[in-house]
Amino acid sequence: MSTLLEDRTETRSTDEDDKVAHYAESASVTEGYVLGTPVIALCGEIFVPSRDPEKLPVCPICKEIVDALLLGAD
């Protein structure tokens, strides 16, 4: 199985402090930006990509999943 997850984006939240960048499939994130469609992150959170993810902290659950996948890839 060969999957590379690179795109990160934020959740839509009513509380500005709750926003984090999630890991999700690259094609889905691109489609979300263009069409405004919801995307499902690795952690299960559903969000619509709308901001620069570099300015947000990474979701700790998504990060844990990606780290586990990368360790298993060796």
Secondary structure as GFF3:
##gff-version 3
##sequence-region A 1 74
A	DSSP	beta_strand	8	10	.	.	.	ID=ss1
A	DSSP	three_ten_helix	16	18	.	.	.	ID=ss2
A	DSSP	beta_strand	21	23	.	.	.	ID=ss3
A	DSSP	alpha_helix	26	35	.	.	.	ID=ss4
A	DSSP	beta_strand	39	40	.	.	.	ID=ss5
A	DSSP	beta_strand	46	47	.	.	.	ID=ss6
A	DSSP	three_ten_helix	53	55	.	.	.	ID=ss7
A	DSSP	alpha_helix	60	72	.	.	.	ID=ss8
###
